[in-house]
Structures are given as structure tokens and as C-alpha cells.
Amino acid sequence: MAKIKPFKAVTYNPDKFKDLSNLVCPPYDVISASQQDYYHEVHANNFIHLLLRRDSNKYQRAGNLFRSWITDQILIQDDLPAIYFYVQDYNIKGEKKTRLGFIALLRLGDKSSPVFAHENTRREATDDRLKLIREVNANLSPIFVVSRDKKRVIQRIYDRYIKDTQPLISVKDNEKTLHKLWKINSPEVLDLLQSSMQNEDVFIADGHHRYQVSCTYRDEMKQRLGDKFSEDSSFNYTLSYFTNTDNRGLLILPIHRLLKLEKSIDLNKFLLKLKDYFDVEEVKDKTRFFFLMEKGGRTEHVLGMYKDKKYWLLRLKNIKILDKLISDRPKEYRSLDVSILNYIILKNTLNLDIEKQDYLKYSPHADEFIQAADDNPLNMVFFLNPVKIEQIIDVALGGNKMPPKSTYFYPKVLSGLVINKHEEI
């Protein structure tokens, strides 16, 4: 049910740049302040100068810079439309993994071909990206979508057409992930990809704000162009990375929570309250704590907690507890570990407003928050197991949204490999 098509990508000029390692960067929304400093300083043509500028009038400056880079042939546009096969080789906990996918244009969803989302968007984030796309008139980085790929088309194309050929681009990022990109413009392969995706539901994994911005920009262009706007217009599509739900390559990391308390709490009384809902077990060894948490998460709902240099496992006693506390939400939502944290611990036990959550910080890096809790007695950490891909699909198919910061797909898709430049206005 998804409509995709090839496009004439804008890329860094290979005659000017043989090595892209100092030119590409992660998606804008995972770049920390220190990383922002690094990417701004590492190279004058690093993609962050378009994607995430820091100066005044940054959106207009990004637009002017994008056009000047094209004029100066720092960036060049392909002559023929293509789809780009994308392979990422990465390591996690000492295990080598490979994720296969491709980059193409995805038709923005409508009733006949919906694009399913699982996350709510925030106004300030969509406003930021909307101001940028108005100035550059391009999708600077792709959204990330998944499908079940029932006929294993992605794997078949890799085995038959990609595996034994040299990539167009090969670059290793700062996390040691190797990114490889191949250009596909064979009519046979393009037809196979396009026809196979017509039978697939697609789900946004990352990039909900960019997808919403593309829809808003499409509506603006439709109103602006009037009769000149066609259904096949580039504004009706957005740049997208596609992969499948094959768990050999698809990895979802947990996003942990650092809670900043307004005042100190009596930890013993707090633990006593938690025992109304959880079996509470202190685990002294950090390695064993995370092992038990991951193991338990395969068959039951287990949260982790850290405070005063101590670890606790919180095993939910009865899932039916959530039927009363979250009675206005569907079963798929109630059964999420992050919902258990939000409603039982943050709202019901600590009496916090779970709609605001300005008292929380989020990160997939547990050690970062453990250190923060050691540094400040008002900090405590809650650890989560990763959301399963089928949970995401179930929530999205039901027309529902997950709580904020529920998923972290890894590795991220690099920004700066390919750009989708919209037609001239």
C-alpha cells in the first residue's frame, strides 16, 4: 500500500571529496551540544552547516548556503532517477550485525495508502524543521520507516544485485558503524521494489516531525501552486529510508529516564509504596542487574531503578493493575513498560504531571545517567527494556501513539549521504 519512486539525488561531489567521514553527521535530533561543536568545527562543508546551524537567521543562511554549494559543485545532482541501497555494518555488545535497506521517495499518506505513525509530534520541533524546509526546498535527511517485507525483497535484491559489487559511498562514522550506499537505476530492480512496496504497510520508526513537516509543506505548496500542482509532484513525497522487521539487523535500544526530584525523598518509604505494584529486588552487582533485567523482560514486565549507588529490579505483580490506572487507553498502550513507568511510578506514586515530563532527561546510555545520579542526590534513574517492533506496529495499526521517547532505533541513518531537492517553485 506504500507508493515509492526513484529520485535524482543531490550528493557530495566525488571529484572534490573522496572521503565523506568529515562531511556527514547524525540526524539533527540526536546531536548533543558537544557533538554540535565538533561537527561545526571538523570541516567547513560538514552537513551540519545546512542541517543544524547555530547562528542568527539560521534558516535563511542554510538556504543560501545550500544553493551556493550546488552552484560551486560542492553538491551535485544525479542526471537520472535512482533508488539507493543502503547497508550498515555495526557492532553491539561485541556482536557484529548488518542492517539492509534502501532510500527512495515515499508518497505522503492518504486514505488509500496510509503511513502509520506511533509517536506524537511537538509543535516547537515541527516549526523548526518547517522553517528550514521552506528555505532549502529539500528533504535534507530521510525519515526512517519499516515494513514487514513479507517476500524478503530487500534481502533478495542484496543477494542478487548488491553483495558482490563496489558501493558508490563507503564511510565509517564516529561510532564505528560502516555505511555503504549503492545506486540502483536498473528498471528491473526499480520495478521489483516499487511493486513489492505496494503490498506493504509502512510504519514510521524515526522522523515523525520530519514526516509531519513534509505533509504541511505539501499542503502549502498545493495552495500556492493551485492548478500547477500535480499528484506526482515531488512535494507529494518525502525522502525515506526503508528497512524491514528482520531482527537480525533491526535493533531497538531502550531509552532510559533520569528523574530530577524537586526535593529529597525517603527512599525506604518510596520502596514500600512500590511494593504495592511490584516485586522489588535489590541487586548489588551492576552487570548482574542488567543481565537479570534483560532476561526478565523477555517474559514479564521488569523496570530498573538506581539511586544512592544501589540497583533495584521492579517486577510488575499483575498486568491487570494497568486496566484500572490507564482505563482510557487501549491494551497495546497499557502493556508498554514506559506506560507502566509513567502511570504507576511517576503519576501514581510520585504524583508528577506525566504530560509535561520536563523533570526527565532521556538517553539510551545507562552509564551516563548512573554517573549523573551519583553526582546529584536529587537524581534517580529508571531503566527500561527496549520496545519490541511488534508493539510499535500494534500501537500504530490501532491509530494510537506511544508515550514520548519510547523508541531508539540503532544505528541512525546518516545525514548528508543523499538529499531530495524538490522541484523549483
Secondary structure, 3 states (H helix, E strand, C coil): CCCEECECCEEECCCCCCCCCCCCECCHHHCCHHHHHHHHHHCCCCCHHHHCCCCCCHHHHHHHHHHHHHHCCCEEECCCCEEEEEEEEEEECCEEEEEEEEEEEEECCCCCCCEECCECCCHHHHHHHHHHHHHHCEECCCEEEEECCCCCHHHHHHHHHHCCCCCCEEEECCCCCEEEEEEECCHHHHHHHHHHHCCCCEEEEECHHHHHHHHHHHHHHHHHHHHHCCCCCHHHEEEEEEEECCCCCCEEECCEEEEECCCCCCHHHHHHHHCCCEEEEEECCHHHHHHHHHHHCCCCCEEEEEECCEEEEEEECCCCHHHHHCCCCCHHHHCCHHHHHHHHHHHHHCCCCCCCCCCEEEECCHHHHHHHHHHCCCEEEEECCCCCHHHHHHHHHCCCCECCCCCEEECCCCECCCEEECCCC
